[in-house]
Amino acid sequence: MAGNLSGADPKIKEIMTSLDDDKIDMLAATSVLQQKATDIRSQKVNWQSYFQSQMISQEDYNFIVAFDVNDSQNKEALLQKDRHQAAQTLLNLIGHVSRDQTLQYILVLIDDMLQEDRSRVEIFHEYASVRKEPVWAPFLNLLNRQDGFITNMTSRIIAKIACWSQLPMERSDLHFYLTWLKDQLKAQNNEYIQSVARCLQMMLRIDDYRFAFVSVDGISTLLSVLAGRVNFQVQYQLIFCLWVLTFNPLLAEKMNKFNVIPILADILSDSVKEKVTRIILAVFRNLIEKPEDSQVAKEHCISMVQSKVLKQLQILEQRKFDDEDISADIEFLSEKLHSSVQDLSSFDEYATEVKSGRLEWSPVHKSKFWRENAQRLNEKNYELLRILIHLLETNKDPLVLSVASFDIGEYVRHYPRGKHVIEQLGGKQLVMQLLGHEDPNVRYEALLAVQKLMVHNWEYLGRQLEQETGADKSVPKGGAPVAGKA
């Protein structure tokens, strides 16, 4: 468990204890990294040949020969006797040995050394402090190597030093390391993805590291990987990362801007693994409990309702779970979501649907809603209108494009200055572009929206003519143009 769980509450500390690093490593023992490490341990290095060819010094040779033995008591005595020499030799070796196989072996030695006693991370800090050098440089340099085992075992060592030492990782090095982890998550067919996720599980327990991860677009990356196809172990690990992020109230408030609720709701409906179900429910609970702004918590509840979470909870209630936390979370969420449905105004429901980006022909798109609420789309500097227009520009789903076009048309029809607002926000041009869309439903809704935009223009011209001539000759009472007069 991380030495510095700032920002954590008693619940996270309790669960972190039950999911301690040693136990999680046992769960991840099937990972490619762990399997290869087992093979590498059995391939002893001939340190004599390195010394004879003058590739390592006499003192480094003396230390590594004494250290590289299957005797934990001897190792402990050696490390206590000369911590400085231990760090110097191990860093000299990873800096000067070029052969991949030997470097792999040295990294496994270091990782095992830290795993046996996590306070040993301070050996490297003490050495760097004496030499007035950054502790991270020798390890971060290895992340540029081509060999996947070398880079991922190095990453594992970095995570341990960053999480188990008294001194936190410095900002620029932290940014570099978290960006590397993020890029590894996105790499196609990365056989070490479990190990990458494992490092993030460690790092994101520490509050300062959480914000640094968000700053390198980490949440979007986690969700884009989860939205694709990954095995249940990776699913669990990445959702665990989201879960620890939500223990920070500020991050819990911002989380659904990344569409976390709809994506996790989809996974929940397909999940057959209890641990995946458990961690998703824990994220949902945090998204309601942790935000300090009650309105945000309310929006999260509505989003869960719209993402069909209530239906999933009803199914889960019928199942028998060994884990009491699952049953408690199901009960908590069911109560909160049922309560939010009763308090739900149609505008709350509409706003949450628009913010989710998952538009569908739900009841809030009916004309009665628009008569009562069109003007409310002007609130917060046209926030909802801007989202609708952004969806027209970026979304590929024909259903979303159809509903967004319809909504823009209804806003214009029911709000007198709507046409001007839509033009100012760049919506008119986007709707007109959809007139050529390949999907007939999109074309139809875009055509209706354009007509509503134009009808307001005719009504405006009609009023102008009436004022100028005292009579309206071209626009009948219904507002539609007379043929040949528009």
Secondary structure, DSSP 8 states (H G I E B T S, - for coil): --S--TT--HHHHHHHHHT-HHHHHHHTTTSHHHHHHHHHHTS---HHHHHHTTSS-HHHHHHHHHHSSS-HHHHHHHHHH-HHHHHHHHHHHHHH---HHHHHHHHHHHHHHHHH-GGGHHHHHHHHHHHT--SSHHHHHHTT-S-HHHHHHHHHHHHHHHHHSSS---HHHHHHHHHHHHHHHHSTT-TTHHHHHHHHHHHTTSHHHHHHHHHTTHHHHHHHHHHS---HHHHHHHHHHHHHHTTSHHHHHHGGGGTHHHHHHHHHHH---HHHHHHHHHHHHHHHHS-S-HHHHHHHHHHHHHTTHHHHHHHHHTS--S-HHHHHHHHHHHHHHHHHHHH--HHHHHHHHHHHT-----GGGSHHHHHHHGGGGGHHHHHHHHHHHHHHHH---HHHHHHHHHHHHHHHHHSTTHHHHHHHTTHHHHHHHGGG-SSHHHHHHHHHHHHHHHHHHHHHHHHHHHHHHSS-SSS-TTS---TTT-
